[in-house]
């Protein structure tokens, strides 16, 4: 994998993330996308070269990820990526479906059209990242889009719960979808979802979101 550009995540809720937080977000995206696999041990200097950043924020970010249980520290070596069982992933997605589907569908009746349109560039970035095969950018933009939508419901705690569940997910099948040329179709569902919300069609929005989350189970099944 070629070195990544310095991670740059737009803010959510008006809070500007620190450089350390931006590096941590990029590392989480790499974990979710399967760029960093369970059992692998990575040193901070090695990851710094890989991501095109300095070692200190990487080391600090990995310590943050260790507190979240996403990696374990390995003395004198670095950090080992922790495994997530299929049962855990099933449970995460079940909880997400209970929260995200009805909350997102309800936005068809409540969300301001201007706020929805403001998310269109992020949805388009998901499509662009899919076309380029940039999985880390894809995962980052996908997280921003869905958390941005949920934020429109006005429940900050709900957003944080979903943020945590999405961070713990794994989408190892993304690479296979890129190779098969199928990731773009999944990416375009974000634009389709926006269209249903702007059309004030709650049932259509529910159907698109249900279909979209239904794809997640297959994405972590790939080796």
C-alpha positions in Angstrom: 0.0 0.0 0.0 1.5 3.4 -0.9 2.0 6.1 1.8 -1.2 7.9 2.5 -1.6 11.7 2.6 -2.0 13.4 5.9 -5.5 12.4 7.1 -7.9 15.3 7.1 -11.4 14.8 8.4 -14.0 17.5 8.4 -15.4 18.4 11.7 -18.7 17.1 13.2 -20.7 19.2 15.6 -18.5 22.2 15.2 -15.5 20.6 16.9 -12.2 20.8 15.1 -10.2 17.5 15.6 -6.6 17.7 16.7 -3.9 16.3 14.5 -3.6 13.3 16.8 -7.3 12.7 16.4 -7.1 13.0 12.7 -4.3 10.4 12.6 -6.3 8.2 14.9 -9.3 8.5 12.6 -7.2 7.4 9.6 -5.8 4.5 11.5 -9.3 3.4 12.5 -10.4 3.6 8.9 -7.5 1.4 7.9 -8.6 -1.1 10.6 -12.2 -1.1 9.4 -11.2 -1.4 5.7 -8.9 -4.3 6.5 -5.7 -2.5 5.5 -4.5 -3.4 9.0 -5.5 -7.0 9.7 -6.1 -8.9 13.0 -2.9 -10.4 14.5 -0.6 -8.1 12.6 2.0 -6.2 14.7 2.9 -2.7 13.6 5.4 -0.2 14.9 4.7 3.5 15.2 7.6 4.4 12.9 6.5 1.8 10.3 3.0 3.2 10.3 4.3 6.7 10.1 6.1 6.0 6.9 3.1 4.1 5.5 0.7 7.0 6.2 3.2 9.8 5.4 3.1 11.4 8.9 5.5 11.6 11.8 5.9 8.8 14.4 4.9 10.7 17.5 1.2 11.4 16.6 1.0 7.8 15.3 2.2 6.4 18.6 -0.2 8.7 20.6 -3.1 7.7 18.3 -2.3 4.0 18.6 -2.4 4.4 22.4 -5.9 5.9 22.0 -6.9 2.9 19.9 -5.5 0.6 22.5 -7.8 2.2 25.1 -10.7 1.5 22.8 -9.6 -2.2 22.5 -8.9 -1.9 18.8 -5.2 -2.8 19.2 -3.0 -4.3 22.0 0.4 -3.0 22.9 3.3 -5.3 22.3 6.4 -4.3 24.4 9.4 -3.3 22.3 7.5 -4.1 19.1 4.5 -1.8 18.7 0.8 -2.7 18.5 -1.1 -5.8 17.5 -4.4 -5.5 15.8 -7.2 -7.2 17.8 -9.6 -9.6 16.2 -13.4 -9.1 16.2 -15.6 -12.2 16.1 -18.4 -12.6 13.7 -20.8 -12.8 16.6 -19.6 -9.4 17.8 -20.0 -8.0 14.2 -23.5 -9.4 13.9 -24.4 -7.7 17.2 -22.9 -4.4 16.2 -24.8 -4.4 13.0 -28.1 -5.4 14.7 -27.8 -2.5 17.1 -26.9 -0.2 14.2 -30.0 -1.3 12.3 -32.2 -0.6 15.3 -30.9 2.9 15.5 -29.8 4.1 12.1 -32.7 2.8 9.9 -35.6 4.5 11.8 -33.6 7.6 12.7 -32.5 8.2 9.1 -35.9 7.4 7.6 -37.5 9.9 10.0 -35.3 12.7 8.6 -37.4 12.7 5.5 -40.1 14.5 7.5 -37.9 16.6 9.8 -34.5 17.5 8.1 -33.9 20.9 6.6 -33.3 20.5 2.8 -30.3 22.8 3.1 -28.7 20.6 5.8 -29.3 17.5 3.6 -27.7 19.2 0.5 -24.7 20.1 2.6 -24.0 16.4 2.8 -24.0 15.9 -0.9 -20.3 16.7 -1.3 -19.5 14.0 1.3 -21.7 11.5 -0.6 -19.9 12.4 -3.8 -16.6 11.9 -2.1 -17.6 8.3 -1.2 -18.3 7.7 -4.8 -15.0 9.2 -5.9 -13.1 7.2 -3.3 -14.8 4.0 -4.5 -13.9 4.7 -8.1 -10.3 5.4 -7.1 -10.1 2.3 -4.9 -9.0 4.4 -1.9 -10.5 2.3 0.9 -9.3 4.5 3.7 -10.8 7.6 2.2 -14.0 5.6 1.4 -14.4 4.5 5.1 -13.7 8.0 6.4 -16.2 9.7 4.1 -18.8 7.0 4.8 -18.4 7.6 8.5 -18.7 11.4 8.1 -21.8 11.0 5.9 -23.8 8.7 8.2 -22.9 10.5 11.4 -23.7 13.8 9.7 -27.1 12.5 8.8 -27.8 11.2 12.3 -26.6 14.5 13.8 -29.6 16.1 12.0 -31.9 14.2 14.4 -30.5 16.4 17.2 -29.5 13.5 19.6 -25.7 13.8 20.3 -25.6 10.7 22.4 -27.2 8.6 19.6 -24.5 9.9 17.2 -21.7 8.8 19.7 -23.2 5.4 20.1 -23.2 4.8 16.3 -19.8 6.3 16.0 -18.4 3.7 18.4 -20.2 0.8 16.7 -18.9 1.9 13.3 -15.4 2.2 14.6 -15.6 -1.4 15.9 -16.8 -2.8 12.6 -14.6 -4.5 10.0 -15.2 -4.4 6.3 -12.7 -6.8 5.0 -14.6 -7.4 1.8 -14.1 -3.9 0.5 -10.9 -4.9 -1.3 -12.8 -7.7 -3.1 -15.5 -5.3 -4.2 -12.9 -2.9 -5.6 -11.4 -5.8 -7.6 -14.8 -6.8 -8.8 -15.8 -3.3 -9.7 -18.8 -3.4 -7.4 -17.9 -0.9 -4.7 -19.2 2.0 -6.8 -22.7 0.7 -6.7 -22.7 0.6 -2.9 -21.2 4.0 -2.8 -23.9 5.5 -5.0 -26.5 4.4 -2.5 -25.5 7.4 -0.4 -26.7 9.7 -3.2 -29.8 7.6 -3.6 -30.5 7.9 0.1 -30.1 11.7 -0.1 -32.6 11.8 -3.0 -35.2 10.0 -1.0 -34.8 12.2 2.0 -35.0 15.4 -0.1 -38.1 14.0 -1.8 -39.7 13.6 1.7 -40.2 9.9 1.0 -39.8 8.2 4.3 -40.6 4.7 3.2 -38.2 4.9 0.3 -35.5 6.2 2.6 -36.2 3.3 5.0 -35.9 0.8 2.1 -32.6 2.3 0.9 -31.1 2.4 4.4 -32.2 -1.2 5.1 -30.6 -2.4 1.9 -27.5 -0.4 2.5 -26.9 -1.8 6.0 -27.7 -5.3 4.7 -24.6 -5.1 2.6 -22.4 -4.7 5.7 -22.7 -8.4 6.7 -21.2 -9.5 3.4 -18.4 -7.0 3.6 -16.7 -8.5 6.7 -17.2 -12.1 5.5 -14.5 -11.9 2.9 -11.1 -13.2 4.0 
